[in-house]
């Protein structure tokens, strides 16, 4: 029985280089990381992480017109005036809850 099989994949050079940098810091060769991913696919019987589009695309300030930017800024002012604000501690706790840290 063959002990290994070859996989050939095309990937953007920048993505590959960045991934190799991260994996290098972890001491994991790229081929081992690919093997780890495939083992997780088998264990999960699918992709081992959630894949979905965001419900609402993030706001890109550079793509807003002056009127749209003014409207977004006004929303923030209105929230502040109405007392809809969060302390830095509350924001940090929310981030920790969202990222399970």
KAMO-V490002 format. One record per residue. PHI is phi in whole degrees, 0 to 359 (NA if undefined). OMEGA is omega as a letter, one per 20 degrees, with the letter a starting at -180 (NA if undefined). NEAR is the number of other C-alpha atoms within 12 Angstrom. Layout:
BEGIN
PHI:OMEGA:NEAR + PHI:OMEGA:NEAR
END
This chain:
BEGIN
NA:a:4 + 291:a:5 + 275:r:5 + 221:r:9 + 226:r:9 + 269:r:10 + 235:r:10 + 244:a:8 + 221:r:10 + 260:a:9 + 217:r:11 + 299:a:10 + 304:a:11 + 294:r:11 + 296:r:13 + 298:a:20 + 297:a:14 + 295:r:15 + 295:r:22 + 297:r:21 + 297:a:16 + 297:a:16 + 296:r:18 + 299:r:17 + 295:r:12 + 272:a:13 + 76:a:14 + 241:r:17 + 296:a:18 + 304:a:22 + 297:r:22 + 293:r:17 + 297:r:20 + 295:r:21 + 298:r:18 + 298:r:16 + 300:a:19 + 295:r:18 + 296:r:16 + 293:r:16 + 301:r:15 + 295:a:13 + 298:a:13 + 271:a:13 + 57:a:12 + 165:r:14 + 295:a:15 + 277:r:15 + 208:a:12 + 288:r:9 + 234:r:8 + 202:r:9 + 280:r:8 + 298:a:9 + 300:a:6 + 224:a:8 + 298:r:8 + 298:a:10 + 286:r:12 + 252:a:12 + 301:a:15 + 294:a:10 + 268:a:11 + 275:r:14 + 284:r:12 + 301:a:12 + 295:r:12 + 294:r:16 + 297:r:17 + 300:r:14 + 295:r:15 + 294:r:18 + 297:r:16 + 296:r:14 + 302:r:15 + 295:r:16 + 297:r:15 + 298:r:14 + 299:r:14 + 298:a:14 + 298:a:11 + 274:r:10 + 81:r:11 + 274:a:12 + 229:r:15 + 232:r:13 + 284:r:12 + 300:r:10 + 296:r:11 + 295:r:12 + 296:r:13 + 299:r:15 + 298:r:15 + 295:r:15 + 299:r:13 + 298:r:12 + 295:a:11 + 290:a:10 + 251:r:9 + 51:r:9 + 254:NA:9
END
